[in-house]
Amino acid sequence: MNLLQVKDEESAVIKSIPQGESGERLEALGLRVGKRIRKVSGMPFGGPITLLLDGRHFAVAHAIAGKIEVEGLDSPPQPAVEKSRLWPKFI
């Protein structure tokens, strides 16, 4: 599976990155084989893919994201808004 096939807000582990200059640039950003990433969002119409890696957000071009092979992880769904202990129980 490639990075484009990962759903928004899901995590995956990088299995391979493209060869050449684009791969070198990805490695310079910290995107290496074995790293766990989280896909934040994918823009429509061939726009960039936003990733979260080691607490940092960055965007990858749509064409490059299609060349990054990943393995999906089964992660439990996280609530959109986490309730605070200070909230009343009826909310």
Z-matrix of the N, CA and C atoms (Angstrom, degrees):
N
C 1 1.446
C 2 1.524 1 107.46
N 3 1.325 2 116.34 1 145.54
C 4 1.461 3 118.79 2 177.25
C 5 1.532 4 109.92 3 -105.97
N 6 1.312 5 115.56 4 175.30
C 7 1.464 6 121.16 5 -173.93
C 8 1.526 7 112.63 6 -63.67
N 9 1.322 8 117.46 7 -27.91
C 10 1.463 9 120.45 8 178.89
C 11 1.527 10 111.72 9 -67.63
N 12 1.321 11 117.53 10 -25.63
C 13 1.459 12 122.22 11 -177.25
C 14 1.520 13 113.32 12 -84.36
N 15 1.327 14 117.17 13 -11.60
C 16 1.468 15 121.28 14 177.49
C 17 1.517 16 107.87 15 -76.15
N 18 1.322 17 116.52 16 134.32
C 19 1.468 18 121.11 17 179.36
C 20 1.523 19 109.98 18 -75.59
N 21 1.325 20 115.68 19 155.54
C 22 1.463 21 120.88 20 177.13
C 23 1.525 22 110.03 21 -57.84
N 24 1.322 23 115.55 22 142.41
C 25 1.465 24 124.55 23 178.94
C 26 1.530 25 113.57 24 69.26
N 27 1.333 26 119.11 25 14.92
C 28 1.463 27 121.79 26 175.11
C 29 1.521 28 109.63 27 -104.07
N 30 1.323 29 115.24 28 154.18
C 31 1.460 30 121.62 29 178.98
C 32 1.514 31 110.42 30 -101.48
N 33 1.326 32 114.58 31 156.63
C 34 1.462 33 121.12 32 178.81
C 35 1.524 34 108.62 33 -155.06
N 36 1.334 35 115.32 34 164.63
C 37 1.462 36 122.24 35 176.49
C 38 1.522 37 107.44 36 -113.20
N 39 1.327 38 116.50 37 134.09
C 40 1.464 39 121.92 38 -179.39
C 41 1.524 40 109.22 39 -71.00
N 42 1.333 41 116.24 40 127.27
C 43 1.470 42 122.42 41 177.65
C 44 1.520 43 111.85 42 -103.25
N 45 1.339 44 118.13 43 -34.45
C 46 1.466 45 121.21 44 175.28
C 47 1.521 46 109.37 45 -159.50
N 48 1.323 47 114.52 46 152.38
C 49 1.457 48 121.20 47 176.36
C 50 1.526 49 107.56 48 -123.97
N 51 1.340 50 117.62 49 160.25
C 52 1.462 51 119.39 50 -177.69
C 53 1.527 52 112.50 51 -64.88
N 54 1.315 53 115.66 52 153.79
C 55 1.460 54 121.71 53 176.76
C 56 1.522 55 109.38 54 -81.46
N 57 1.302 56 116.73 55 163.87
C 58 1.456 57 121.31 56 174.32
C 59 1.509 58 113.54 57 90.76
N 60 1.331 59 114.75 58 -158.55
C 61 1.457 60 121.08 59 -174.12
C 62 1.522 61 112.91 60 -62.88
N 63 1.332 62 117.19 61 -39.71
C 64 1.471 63 118.90 62 -179.67
C 65 1.533 64 110.60 63 -64.25
N 66 1.324 65 117.40 64 -39.68
C 67 1.459 66 120.62 65 176.92
C 68 1.514 67 112.49 66 -64.01
N 69 1.329 68 116.40 67 -38.60
C 70 1.462 69 120.32 68 178.19
C 71 1.524 70 111.12 69 -65.18
N 72 1.328 71 116.33 70 -38.80
C 73 1.468 72 119.96 71 178.96
C 74 1.527 73 110.70 72 -67.76
N 75 1.330 74 116.41 73 -39.32
C 76 1.466 75 119.52 74 177.59
C 77 1.524 76 110.89 75 -63.86
N 78 1.327 77 116.79 76 -41.17
C 79 1.468 78 120.19 77 177.85
C 80 1.520 79 111.10 78 -63.97
N 81 1.329 80 117.31 79 -35.91
C 82 1.466 81 120.59 80 178.23
C 83 1.525 82 111.18 81 -64.79
N 84 1.347 83 117.01 82 -28.87
C 85 1.460 84 121.41 83 176.33
C 86 1.523 85 112.42 84 -80.11
N 87 1.331 86 116.80 85 -9.71
C 88 1.457 87 120.39 86 -179.36
C 89 1.515 88 113.72 87 102.72
N 90 1.317 89 117.21 88 1.01
C 91 1.461 90 121.86 89 -179.10
C 92 1.526 91 108.10 90 -84.19
N 93 1.333 92 116.48 91 100.17
C 94 1.462 93 122.40 92 -176.69
C 95 1.515 94 110.26 93 -128.73
N 96 1.316 95 115.18 94 161.77
C 97 1.465 96 121.21 95 177.81
C 98 1.524 97 108.80 96 -58.45
N 99 1.339 98 116.10 97 133.07
C 100 1.456 99 121.86 98 179.49
C 101 1.521 100 114.05 99 94.70
N 102 1.330 101 118.27 100 -12.80
C 103 1.466 102 121.12 101 179.90
C 104 1.519 103 110.50 102 -76.22
N 105 1.317 104 115.90 103 143.83
C 106 1.464 105 121.76 104 176.61
C 107 1.524 106 108.37 105 -92.80
N 108 1.321 107 116.12 106 129.79
C 109 1.448 108 121.97 107 179.38
C 110 1.516 109 109.32 108 -124.83
N 111 1.318 110 115.30 109 163.48
C 112 1.463 111 121.33 110 174.32
C 113 1.529 112 106.76 111 -127.48
N 114 1.322 113 116.61 112 126.92
C 115 1.461 114 120.68 113 177.61
C 116 1.516 115 107.85 114 -81.99
N 117 1.314 116 116.26 115 115.15
C 118 1.458 117 121.27 116 -178.62
C 119 1.524 118 109.72 117 -79.45
N 120 1.339 119 115.75 118 -49.84
C 121 1.469 120 119.45 119 179.91
C 122 1.516 121 110.64 120 -162.37
N 123 1.316 122 114.03 121 158.77
C 124 1.453 123 121.74 122 173.75
C 125 1.519 124 107.61 123 -125.74
N 126 1.313 125 117.19 124 126.30
C 127 1.456 126 121.35 125 -178.69
C 128 1.528 127 110.40 126 -80.67
N 129 1.320 128 117.43 127 145.61
C 130 1.468 129 120.81 128 -179.27
C 131 1.533 130 111.98 129 -71.92
N 132 1.321 131 115.06 130 167.14
C 133 1.463 132 123.19 131 175.02
C 134 1.522 133 113.06 132 58.79
N 135 1.324 134 116.66 133 39.16
C 136 1.461 135 120.44 134 176.17
C 137 1.511 136 114.79 135 76.73
N 138 1.318 137 117.25 136 21.93
C 139 1.466 138 120.88 137 178.85
C 140 1.524 139 111.50 138 -77.78
N 141 1.327 140 117.39 139 178.41
C 142 1.469 141 121.01 140 -176.21
C 143 1.525 142 113.38 141 -70.00
N 144 1.317 143 114.48 142 159.35
C 145 1.461 144 123.83 143 176.58
C 146 1.533 145 106.74 144 -105.15
N 147 1.327 146 117.43 145 126.82
C 148 1.460 147 121.74 146 179.61
C 149 1.518 148 109.20 147 -96.06
N 150 1.343 149 115.73 148 129.49
C 151 1.463 150 122.49 149 -177.86
C 152 1.516 151 111.03 150 -120.54
N 153 1.323 152 115.06 151 155.57
C 154 1.462 153 122.39 152 171.92
C 155 1.522 154 106.39 153 -116.98
N 156 1.323 155 115.84 154 120.19
C 157 1.466 156 122.06 155 -178.80
C 158 1.519 157 108.21 156 -136.68
N 159 1.308 158 116.71 157 120.24
C 160 1.467 159 122.02 158 178.87
C 161 1.526 160 112.43 159 52.50
N 162 1.347 161 116.61 160 40.72
C 163 1.450 162 120.89 161 177.24
C 164 1.517 163 115.13 162 79.81
N 165 1.336 164 117.56 163 5.60
C 166 1.463 165 121.22 164 -179.86
C 167 1.520 166 110.03 165 -117.32
N 168 1.321 167 116.83 166 139.72
C 169 1.459 168 122.33 167 175.28
C 170 1.526 169 108.83 168 -95.72
N 171 1.312 170 117.00 169 138.62
C 172 1.456 171 121.03 170 170.01
C 173 1.511 172 109.38 171 -154.46
N 174 1.324 173 115.44 172 161.01
C 175 1.460 174 121.78 173 -176.46
C 176 1.523 175 110.12 174 -109.13
N 177 1.327 176 114.81 175 144.34
C 178 1.461 177 122.45 176 177.50
C 179 1.523 178 107.23 177 -122.43
N 180 1.325 179 116.48 178 137.10
C 181 1.461 180 120.65 179 179.21
C 182 1.525 181 110.67 180 -59.37
N 183 1.327 182 115.70 181 146.82
C 184 1.461 183 122.36 182 -178.67
C 185 1.534 184 111.39 183 -54.80
N 186 1.318 185 117.32 184 -45.77
C 187 1.467 186 121.30 185 -178.21
C 188 1.528 187 111.76 186 -63.83
N 189 1.321 188 117.53 187 -38.30
C 190 1.469 189 121.48 188 179.22
C 191 1.525 190 109.87 189 -72.18
N 192 1.335 191 117.40 190 -39.48
C 193 1.469 192 121.32 191 -179.83
C 194 1.531 193 110.89 192 -60.23
N 195 1.317 194 117.17 193 -32.61
C 196 1.458 195 120.84 194 178.12
C 197 1.514 196 113.27 195 -68.49
N 198 1.337 197 117.31 196 -16.52
C 199 1.469 198 122.12 197 -179.80
C 200 1.527 199 112.74 198 -99.41
N 201 1.324 200 116.96 199 -3.64
C 202 1.478 201 121.13 200 179.10
C 203 1.520 202 108.13 201 -92.39
N 204 1.313 203 116.16 202 113.55
C 205 1.463 204 121.41 203 179.62
C 206 1.521 205 109.77 204 -87.02
N 207 1.333 206 116.12 205 134.24
C 208 1.461 207 121.89 206 -177.74
C 209 1.523 208 110.24 207 -134.46
N 210 1.309 209 114.79 208 164.93
C 211 1.464 210 122.16 209 172.32
C 212 1.516 211 106.65 210 -121.23
N 213 1.321 212 116.34 211 121.97
C 214 1.461 213 120.87 212 -177.79
C 215 1.514 214 112.29 213 -67.33
N 216 1.309 215 115.46 214 152.52
C 217 1.470 216 122.28 215 177.15
C 218 1.511 217 108.84 216 -115.02
N 219 1.304 218 115.97 217 143.88
C 220 1.458 219 120.09 218 173.97
C 221 1.521 220 107.27 219 -84.26
N 222 1.324 221 115.26 220 107.27
C 223 1.465 222 119.04 221 179.15
C 224 1.513 223 108.77 222 -119.03
N 225 1.320 224 117.66 223 141.43
C 226 1.465 225 120.00 224 179.86
C 227 1.514 226 110.58 225 -65.21
N 228 1.324 227 117.03 226 144.14
C 229 1.463 228 119.40 227 179.09
C 230 1.518 229 110.79 228 -64.03
N 231 1.320 230 115.67 229 139.95
C 232 1.449 231 120.72 230 179.52
C 233 1.520 232 108.85 231 -106.84
N 234 1.334 233 117.57 232 140.35
C 235 1.463 234 119.25 233 179.90
C 236 1.520 235 110.73 234 -64.76
N 237 1.329 236 116.51 235 148.73
C 238 1.456 237 121.25 236 179.12
C 239 1.530 238 110.34 237 -63.82
N 240 1.329 239 116.06 238 -39.50
C 241 1.467 240 120.85 239 177.94
C 242 1.518 241 107.06 240 -129.34
N 243 1.307 242 115.59 241 123.26
C 244 1.458 243 119.53 242 179.20
C 245 1.522 244 108.61 243 -85.92
N 246 1.325 245 115.98 244 126.89
C 247 1.462 246 120.26 245 -178.50
C 248 1.523 247 110.48 246 -75.67
N 249 1.287 248 114.69 247 140.14
C 250 1.446 249 121.71 248 177.98
C 251 1.524 250 109.78 249 -84.39
N 252 1.321 251 116.09 250 155.35
C 253 1.468 252 119.33 251 175.77
C 254 1.525 253 111.03 252 -68.44
N 255 1.328 254 116.61 253 -15.67
C 256 1.459 255 120.10 254 -178.83
C 257 1.510 256 112.14 255 -82.85
N 258 1.329 257 118.98 256 -14.40
C 259 1.461 258 121.35 257 179.37
C 260 1.516 259 110.36 258 -68.64
N 261 1.311 260 117.16 259 144.79
C 262 1.468 261 119.17 260 175.28
C 263 1.519 262 109.98 261 -62.42
N 264 1.312 263 116.10 262 153.73
C 265 1.471 264 120.72 263 -176.47
C 266 1.525 265 113.00 264 -66.95
N 267 1.323 266 118.35 265 -22.89
C 268 1.460 267 119.73 266 -177.33
C 269 1.533 268 112.08 267 -80.03
N 270 1.308 269 119.76 268 -8.05
C 271 1.464 270 121.39 269 179.52
C 272 1.516 271 109.87 270 -92.72
